[in-house]
Amino acid sequence: MLEYMVLVNSQAAEDNMLRISRILGDEKCDSYLLFYAETVFGNGLRAFLYFLGLAYCFIGLSAITAHFFRAMENVVKQTRTVSNTEIIRQEKVWNYTIADITLLAFGTSFPQISLATIDAIRNIGNLYAGGLGPGTLVGSAAFDLFPIHAVCVVVPKAGELKKISDIGVWLVELFWSFWAYAWLYIILEVWTPNVVTLWEALLTVLMYGLLLIHAYAQDKRWPYISLPLTRSERPWDWVPAEVASVECEGVAFDGYSEIPPGEEDENKEIVDIFSIHSENREGSSYQKVPAAEDLIVNSNRPFQKETNLENLHVLELWKRQFVDALTLESPESMKLNNIHLRLPRIFWQSLLAPWRLLFAFVPPHHIAHGWITFICSLVFISGIAYIVTKLTDLLSCVTGINAYVIAFTALAAGTSWPDLVASKIAAERQITADSAIANITCSNSVNIYVGIGVPWLIDTVYNFIAYREPLRVENAEGLSFSLLVFFFTSVGCISVLVVRRLILGAELGGPRFWAWVTSAFFMLLWLIFVVLSSLRVSGII
């Protein structure tokens, strides 16, 4: 045991000296991204170029996110006909809560999930699991909980309050989010320290299914399983009509309306973001209006219609995607007389142009209820994630900075950009805080149960078949320490949300001063997590 400790300490000292020499430029990194000629440049220049490449990949993630969200809207607004002897109505295929946990949370977490899975596949055959995936996912959880909450709390207008309407579902999601990180700590430090077995990895993945069942049971108020808590507003009541809908000849189009009987007057100014509502709201509470297939609007979104591959409008839309990708200045920008305002927009569009041209190959979201676009978007995200893993390895190589530190800082922030966009949009457009906060808590659960569970399952299955050995976790102590820091800081974050609910009556918004104070506190918690975790991984504490 003593010899092992001496070996470990000497290896750590050697690694630290190697990092220092690389930072000073004395030690060259022989790895490269595209050409061997990259190794001729100094480490400082290479680090700068690789960092720019990493930032550009994050811009690409933000660009493909637009396709992903349009596809998700079409998926969620899919309806089915439900009829009885009295009425024929349209109901959504997707349950509100399940859509949040699966499509929204899984989709926005897919950059981290694909990055972790690629890292696991690269390490197949090794007895040690890579730290890049778990580090990114734990760092992403911290970014989701702290900076994204910090943004969402100040998004509502001054004095506007947005609260969680279905507190029972949120508590269920919050429980599984906390349990996810407690379970990960139990695996790493209590049950089988520094080792992951096949059964532990399998149980981690299966817990995602338990989360879905429990959340659905709470949404449907199943007896003996759900908490006896009522919701203050129906969770499908999202946004005011003037914000959500596109008007044409007195009718707002986007799907079908479903207002509970007897609540027409109470909810008359509320519509579902994916619904169609008659502006006069007369007649039955379930009103069939002109089909979306028949609507053509002359705007930046020329066709608001569900169609198929045989329809010529799809080809026109697909052609329009390529035209838009090559257009560096929109008509709105051209109307501006101030050149100082136009130039930054042109510069930004120029940066986006290569990504937009690449993503123009993604089929329009009008096909097959958006599923083809949804899947293609995830494929492109996986491709970008692969490039990100290569750039991270190179950054770690040329700078000597531990890859784990890069993972839970730069990678976590960059890959969590879709989460930030999704929660911000939900905080702006919904009348409640349900999806904005649910996306955060659900994404954190998905990060562990799927993002870490699936890669570990891949590696443990291979190791069990090939070596009959469990999977050892690289830098397990640093990961466990980060989990502890995250757990205690997250308690502080949730406590503030509870206090805001008790005092102000809502989690988001409120008086501007207190909204900004809350936002600053959340950012402080994130800085505490990042600094303490970095110091621990570096061996300083």
C-alpha positions, 0 to 999 in steps of 0.5 A, a space after each residue: 500500500 505504501 509503495 502504491 501511495 509513493 507511486 501515485 504521489 510521484 506520478 502526480 508530481 510528474 504530471 504537475 511538472 509536465 503541466 507547468 512546462 507546457 504552460 511555459 512553452 518548454 514542452 511541445 504537444 505532439 497532438 493536432 486537430 487537422 494538420 501536423 503543421 499545427 505542432 510548429 506553432 507555440 503552445 500559447 498560439 495553439 491554445 488561443 486558436 483551439 479556444 476560438 475553435 471551441 467557441 465557434 463550436 458553441 456558436 454552432 450549437 446555438 444555431 442548430 438549437 433553432 432547428 431543434 426548437 422548431 421541430 420540438 414545437 411541431 412534435 408537441 403540437 401533434 393532436 389526435 381526434 377524440 370523439 364521443 356521443 356529444 362532441 368531437 375534439 382534438 387532444 394533444 398526443 403528448 402529456 405536458 409533463 412527459 414532454 418537459 422531461 423527455 423532449 425538452 430536457 433530453 433535447 437540451 441536454 443532448 450536447 452533454 449526453 452525446 459528448 459523454 457518450 463519445 468520450 465513453 466510446 473512445 475509452 472502450 477497452 480501458 479499465 478507467 472511464 474518462 473524466 471528460 463526460 462526467 465532468 461536463 455533466 456535473 458542471 452542466 448541472 451547476 450551470 443549469 441550476 445557478 446561471 440559468 436560474 439567475 437569468 430566468 429570475 430577471 426575465 419577467 417585466 418589473 413587478 411581474 410575478 411568475 410562479 410554479 403552478 403545479 408544485 407537486 410535479 416540481 417537487 417530484 422532479 426536484 426529488 429525482 434531481 437531488 437523488 441523482 447526485 446523491 446516487 452518484 456519490 453513493 456509487 463513487 464513495 460508499 457502495 463501491 468506491 472509485 468503481 462502477 459495476 454493471 448493475 450500478 450502471 444499469 440501475 442508473 439508467 433505469 432510474 430515468 424510467 422511474 422519474 417518468 412514471 413518478 412524474 406522470 403519476 403526479 401529473 395525473 394525481 394517481 392515488 397512493 403515489 402522488 402528493 395531494 397538492 393542487 395546481 393553481 393553473 392548468 399547466 397548458 395555459 401558457 401565453 397571452 394570445 397576442 404573443 403566441 399566435 399568428 393572426 389571419 382573418 380574425 383567427 389565431 393559428 397554431 394548433 387546437 384549443 382545449 379549455 376546461 369546461 366552465 373556465 372559458 371566462 376565467 381563461 379567455 385571455 390565455 392560450 396554449 402556445 401550440 393551440 388555435 383559438 377563435 378570437 371571439 371565443 364563442 360557442 363550444 369550448 372545443 372549437 374546430 377552426 380552419 386546418 393549419 394545412 390551409 394557411 399560407 402567410 406572407 412573412 419570414 415564415 412563409 408556410 405555417 402548415 403541416 405537410 409531407 414529402 410529396 408536397 411541393 411547399 416542402 421543397 420551397 421551404 427547403 430552398 428558402 433555408 439555403 437562401 436565408 443561410 447565404 443572406 448576410 443582411 435581413 430586410 429589417 437590417 437594411 432599413 436601418 440608416 445607422 451603419 454602426 448598427 448594421 455592421 455588427 449584424 452583418 458581422 454576426 451573420 457572417 460568423 453564422 453563415 457557415 453553420 447556417 449553410 450546413 444546417 440548411 441540409 436539415 429537412 424543414 420541420 413541417 415534415 412528419 410532425 417535426 420528427 425528421 428535423 428533431 432527429 437530424 438536429 440531434 445528429 448534427 449536435 453529436 457531430 459538433 460534440 465530437 469536435 468539441 471533445 477533440 478540441 478539449 483534449 488539445 487544449 488540455 495538452 497544450 496548456 497543461 490544464 486538467 481536462 476535468 477543469 475545462 469540462 466543468 467550466 468551458 464545456 459545461 457552459 457552452 454545451 448548456 447553451 440550449 438549456 439557457 435558451 429553452 428556459 429563457 424562452 419559457 420564462 418569457 412566453 409562459 404565464 407560469 414558471 413551470 417549464 422554465 424551472 422544470 427544464 432546469 431540474 429535469 435536465 439535471 436528472 437527465 444528465 445523470 440517469 442518461 448522460 452518465 448512466 448510458 456511457 457507464 453502461 457501455 463501458 461496464 458491459 464491454 469490461 464485463 464481457 472482455 475482462 470480467 472487471 468493473 469500470 474504474 472512474 478516473 479522478 473519482 475523488 475530484 468528482 465526488 468533491 464536486 458533487 458535495 459542493 454542488 449539493 450544498 450550493 444547490 440547497 442554498 439555491 432551492 432555499 432562496 426559491 422557497 423563500 421567494 415563493 413564501 414572501 413574494 408569492 412567485 419564484 421568478 420576477 417580482 420587484 426589480 431590486 430583489 430580482 437582481 439580488 437573487 440573480 447575483 446570489 445564484 451567480 455567486 453560488 456558481 462561482 463558489 462551485 467552480 472555484 472550489 472544484 478547480 482547486 480540488 482537481 488541481 490538488 491545492 485543497 
